[in-house]
Amino acid sequence: MGMEQKIPPQFADRAERRVWFTREDAERLLDWIEDSGQRFLGMDVAQKQEGDAWILLPDSLDLSRQTENFEAVRRGRDFLREYDGEGRMFEPVWQDRKK
């Protein structure tokens, strides 16, 4: 394993909850993951509820066995398009990410 990578400040400041992002910001984070050579491992999706409640949806993208990072990022973009919707938030996961 390489050095642990923290979320860049320009993304960390925009997270609504620790590491959950709107679709647009999750797409930008995928750009950063690809450009910086991070290994993309997958993504979770959650739905905002009334007030501050959130529900983690059972649909997730697990690419931990995917060896080609370009293909993994492409599938991440497909996942964002497929699960985008009102109140949806996404958590991209990559190797060596500090939580």
Salt bridges, closest charged atoms under 4 A:
GLU16 OE1 - LYS48 NZ 2.55
GLU24 OE2 - ARG28 NH1 3.13
ASP25 OD1 - ARG14 NE 2.98
ASP25 OD1 - ARG28 NH1 3.20
GLU27 OE2 - ARG23 NE 2.58
ASP31 OD1 - ARG77 NH2 2.79
GLU34 OE1 - ARG77 NH2 3.39
GLU71 OE2 - ARG74 NH2 2.51
ASP78 OD2 - ARG74 NH1 2.59
ASP78 OD1 - ARG81 NH2 2.22
ASP84 OD2 - ARG23 NH1 3.31
GLU91 OE2 - ARG97 NH2 3.14
